[in-house]
Amino acid sequence: MDLTIHQNCPSCGAEIELHEADRLIQCPYCEVKNFMVNRGPLRFVLPDKAPVHIDRSEMFYAPYLRFKGNIYYCKGKYLKYRVIDTTQRGMNSSVLPPSLGLRPQAMRISLVTDTVSGSFFRQTVEARTLLDKASQLTVIDSEDINASFYNRAYIGESLSCIYLPLYIEDGVLYDAVINKPLAHGSSVKTLQRKSDRYHPGWSPHFLATLCPHCGDTLTGEHDSLVLSCHNCHSSWEEKQGGFHSINWQRVVSRHKHMYNLPFWKLQVRSTGVEMNNFAEFLRITNQPLVVQPVHEQMGLAFWIPAFKLKPKTFIRLAKNMTVSQGKLSDGEQTMAKGMHPVTLQRTEAVQALKSVMAEAALNKQRLLPLLPRMRFHSLATELTYLPFFDRGHDFVQEQSGLSLAKSVLRFGRSL
């Protein structure tokens, strides 16, 4: 479930409402657009209902780590997947609730800024610990708990920190959201010694949405990770606090009014299990296709959706598009209307490679044991938009004939 966040406009200061995945922010008052850049995990705070006589500068905030994303794992002779949305305590303390439950989804949370006075308890639980706990949930439904484990991947993941407000009155520690006592005595004093003040690096900063090449306005949607310039036909992604151009192309259709979906075209080679061209991919995955001489000349490329989808739909679309890549034509760098936003980073697309191999394999019992020694080495990355026909309830890819339900595409925007 998506979070609802309140944030002040960096241009005029007006309060605006955001969603967890929002990056391109347009203020409804001054109409200025800014791109939000995160320096580490986003940090949020729950609203408190502490009594009015409690000094806000004396309040405390306890960290909870939230993981949301899709986990894919290969175990035994199966590839499985699961959506995980979990929040767990970010510090070692027996007096704090183990989880925030549904509070983050049910309440209006705010980004942590320098306006939040008080002290913050230090995070002592590493993010990797939360990921390990989340991944353990995926093997519960395994048909054979003792089967060999071959691979795990986190795709479309987001990691954030949500603070629970607390206050101390008469030596008693209270949950400031529901004003419920949690602890008293020496345990409260121990917690007090583990707190720090607000750190300036926690707040996001914002980039002006101007094309670094020509100065025109960059365009995108609220959850876009890649912004486009329709003046000089360039694409930009944020990296290390600035916009950097990326290689991209659009496969041009012979028809008008097409919808263009983005894919990360990852050209790689594999060691451990040797794969250097498309023909070797077809043989190793045992595809029901006759390997042609042209396949021997094609490099090894994976076509990974650059947008979030349900895990089952995502991995099947990636597999089908990778297998069908021989039907795709070359593209050109021209912008068009109807371009779906990029909502999945290229780094996460790379994490999907072994899962795509597992999904493509007709004989999983033979291929899955090869995954641990398979190593992919990047040769080139390109963002490619493919044309899709609008068929009412579905989008159908022009060259390959692959279809994607519109409802699934819409649902992916909330993942």
BELURQUI-V220811 format. One record per residue. N is the residue number from 1. RES is the residue in one letter. SS is DSSP state (@ for helix, = for strand, . for the rest). PSI is psi as a letter, one per 40 degrees, with the letter a starting at -180 (999 if undefined). Layout:
N/RES/SS/PSI
N/RES/SS/PSI
This chain:
1/M/./i
2/D/./i
3/L/./i
4/T/=/h
5/I/=/i
6/H/=/h
7/Q/=/i
8/N/=/i
9/C/./h
10/P/./e
11/S/./d
12/C/./e
13/G/./e
14/A/./i
15/E/=/h
16/I/=/i
17/E/=/h
18/L/=/i
19/H/=/i
20/E/./d
21/A/./e
22/D/./h
23/R/./d
24/L/=/h
25/I/=/h
26/Q/=/h
27/C/./h
28/P/./e
29/Y/./d
30/C/./e
31/E/./e
32/V/./h
33/K/=/h
34/N/=/i
35/F/=/h
36/M/=/h
37/V/=/h
38/N/./h
39/R/./g
40/G/./a
41/P/./i
42/L/=/i
43/R/=/h
44/F/=/i
45/V/=/h
46/L/./i
47/P/./i
48/D/./i
49/K/./f
50/A/./i
51/P/./i
52/V/./d
53/H/./e
54/I/./h
55/D/./h
56/R/@/d
57/S/@/e
58/E/@/e
59/M/./i
60/F/=/i
61/Y/=/h
62/A/=/h
63/P/=/h
64/Y/=/h
65/L/=/h
66/R/=/h
67/F/=/h
68/K/=/h
69/G/=/a
70/N/=/h
71/I/=/h
72/Y/=/h
73/Y/=/i
74/C/=/h
75/K/=/h
76/G/./b
77/K/./f
78/Y/=/i
79/L/=/h
80/K/=/i
81/Y/=/i
82/R/=/i
83/V/=/h
84/I/=/h
85/D/=/h
86/T/=/i
87/T/=/h
88/Q/=/i
89/R/=/h
90/G/./e
91/M/./i
92/N/./h
93/S/./h
94/S/./e
95/V/./e
96/L/./i
97/P/./i
98/P/./d
99/S/./i
100/L/./e
101/G/./b
102/L/./e
103/R/@/d
104/P/@/d
105/Q/@/d
106/A/@/e
107/M/./i
108/R/./h
109/I/=/i
110/S/=/i
111/L/=/i
112/V/./h
113/T/./a
114/D/./e
115/T/./e
116/V/./h
117/S/./i
118/G/./a
119/S/=/i
120/F/=/h
121/F/=/i
122/R/./h
123/Q/./h
124/T/./e
125/V/./h
126/E/./i
127/A/@/d
128/R/@/d
129/T/@/d
130/L/@/d
131/L/@/d
132/D/@/d
133/K/@/d
134/A/@/d
135/S/@/d
136/Q/@/d
137/L/@/d
138/T/@/d
139/V/@/e
140/I/./d
141/D/./e
142/S/./h
143/E/./d
144/D/./g
145/I/./d
146/N/./e
147/A/./i
148/S/./i
149/F/=/h
150/Y/=/d
151/N/=/i
152/R/=/i
153/A/=/h
154/Y/=/h
155/I/=/h
156/G/=/f
157/E/=/i
158/S/=/h
159/L/=/h
160/S/=/i
161/C/=/h
162/I/=/h
163/Y/=/h
164/L/=/h
165/P/=/h
166/L/=/i
167/Y/=/i
168/I/=/h
169/E/=/h
170/D/./f
171/G/./e
172/V/=/h
173/L/=/h
174/Y/=/i
175/D/=/h
176/A/./e
177/V/./d
178/I/./e
179/N/./f
180/K/=/h
181/P/=/h
182/L/=/d
183/A/=/i
184/H/=/i
185/G/./a
186/S/@/d
187/S/@/d
188/V/@/d
189/K/@/d
190/T/@/d
191/L/@/d
192/Q/@/d
193/R/./e
194/K/./e
195/S/=/i
196/D/=/i
197/R/./i
198/Y/./h
199/H/./h
200/P/@/d
201/G/@/e
202/W/@/d
203/S/./i
204/P/./i
205/H/=/i
206/F/=/i
207/L/=/h
208/A/=/h
209/T/./g
210/L/=/h
211/C/./h
212/P/./e
213/H/./d
214/C/./e
215/G/./e
216/D/./i
217/T/=/h
218/L/./i
219/T/=/i
220/G/./a
221/E/./i
222/H/./d
223/D/./e
224/S/./h
225/L/./e
226/V/=/h
227/L/=/i
228/S/=/i
229/C/=/h
230/H/./e
231/N/./d
232/C/./e
233/H/./f
234/S/=/i
235/S/=/i
236/W/=/i
237/E/=/i
238/E/=/h
239/K/=/h
240/Q/./f
241/G/./e
242/G/=/i
243/F/=/h
244/H/=/h
245/S/=/i
246/I/./i
247/N/./h
248/W/=/i
249/Q/=/i
250/R/=/h
251/V/./h
252/V/./h
253/S/./i
254/R/./e
255/H/./i
256/K/./i
257/H/./f
258/M/./i
259/Y/=/h
260/N/=/h
261/L/=/h
262/P/=/i
263/F/=/i
264/W/=/h
265/K/=/h
266/L/=/h
267/Q/=/h
268/V/=/i
269/R/=/i
270/S/=/h
271/T/=/i
272/G/./d
273/V/./h
274/E/./h
275/M/=/h
276/N/./e
277/N/=/i
278/F/@/d
279/A/@/d
280/E/@/d
281/F/@/d
282/L/@/d
283/R/@/d
284/I/@/d
285/T/./e
286/N/./f
287/Q/./i
288/P/./f
289/L/./i
290/V/./h
291/V/./h
292/Q/./i
293/P/@/d
294/V/@/d
295/H/@/d
296/E/@/d
297/Q/@/e
298/M/./h
299/G/=/i
300/L/./h
301/A/=/i
302/F/=/h
303/W/=/h
304/I/=/h
305/P/=/h
306/A/./f
307/F/./i
308/K/./i
309/L/./i
310/K/./i
311/P/@/d
312/K/@/d
313/T/@/d
314/F/@/d
315/I/@/d
316/R/@/d
317/L/@/d
318/A/@/d
319/K/@/d
320/N/@/d
321/M/@/d
322/T/@/d
323/V/@/d
324/S/./e
325/Q/@/d
326/G/@/e
327/K/@/e
328/L/./i
329/S/./i
330/D/./i
331/G/./a
332/E/=/i
333/Q/./g
334/T/./h
335/M/./i
336/A/./i
337/K/./i
338/G/./f
339/M/=/h
340/H/./i
341/P/./i
342/V/./h
343/T/./e
344/L/./h
345/Q/./i
346/R/@/d
347/T/@/d
348/E/@/d
349/A/@/d
350/V/@/d
351/Q/@/e
352/A/./e
353/L/@/d
354/K/@/d
355/S/@/d
356/V/@/d
357/M/@/d
358/A/@/d
359/E/@/d
360/A/@/d
361/A/./h
362/L/./d
363/N/./g
364/K/@/d
365/Q/@/d
366/R/@/d
367/L/@/d
368/L/@/d
369/P/@/e
370/L/@/e
371/L/@/d
372/P/@/d
373/R/@/e
374/M/./h
375/R/=/h
376/F/=/h
377/H/=/h
378/S/=/h
379/L/=/d
380/A/=/i
381/T/=/h
382/E/=/h
383/L/=/h
384/T/=/h
385/Y/=/h
386/L/=/i
387/P/=/h
388/F/=/h
389/F/=/i
390/D/=/h
391/R/./f
392/G/./c
393/H/./e
394/D/=/i
395/F/=/h
396/V/=/h
397/Q/=/h
398/E/./d
399/Q/./d
400/S/./d
401/G/./e
402/L/./i
403/S/=/i
404/L/=/h
405/A/=/h
406/K/@/d
407/S/@/d
408/V/@/d
409/L/@/d
410/R/@/d
411/F/@/d
412/G/@/d
413/R/./e
414/S/./e
415/L/./999
